[in-house]
């Protein structure tokens, strides 16, 4: 589900833009939900969105200020700025804007930008773990994940640099992970990419950490790991 926010302080323009977006995306196989906001304060009170279409001329925060506040709290959504004034284009790129559209918005151009945005978002989601924590959303590339563990209903995602905790179910997360991840214990999922060696009882990772390997998973782990090495070209 792609979550889209449209923020515009002129009611007629807000409804028109939301309608255009809905008409465009209903033609394509992108599951989506569109929410509208009349000002930045209302938007800041909500959780993170995947795509945000922001008018620049708004109060109390203009679109650029709003985007900066969202970035500061950790939001990684794609910003599409809409304004009648082209001079804001440089500022828009300071907050990693995905695109910049000048009013009146050309519907064909809007469709082109939305499709590119949705396609890149879909590709990114397929290559990263999406973590929601409070109002922020983070996407951690699969390659950076060493392992995941569950403890007291919280999932702990470990990378070489940090540990990120969030609420979720390991079983549901497992379904979203690619084949190089293996559930080696009822509370652990490991990334084969970072496995240095293994033996009965535990797995040693390339950062020297050790995590448990359950006895009943030992044989299946060995088979899956050898298949991973063959497919990656590390074993001939």
MOKAPE-V112815 format. One line per field, one symbol per residue. psi: psi as a letter, one per 30 degrees, with the letter a starting at -180 (. if undefined). A space follows every 10 residues. Layout:
psi = ???
This chain:
psi = kjkkkkjkfj eeeeeeeeee eeeeffflhj klkkkkkflf eeefflllle kkjkkeillf kleeeeeeee eefgkglkkj kklfjfffee eeffghkelk kkkkkkeeee eeeeeeeeee eeeeefglkk kkjbflkkjj keffkelklk khgkkjkklf flkkklklke eeeeffllfg kkjflfgkkl jefgkelllk elkklfgflk lkjleffeee eeeeeeeeee ffgfk.
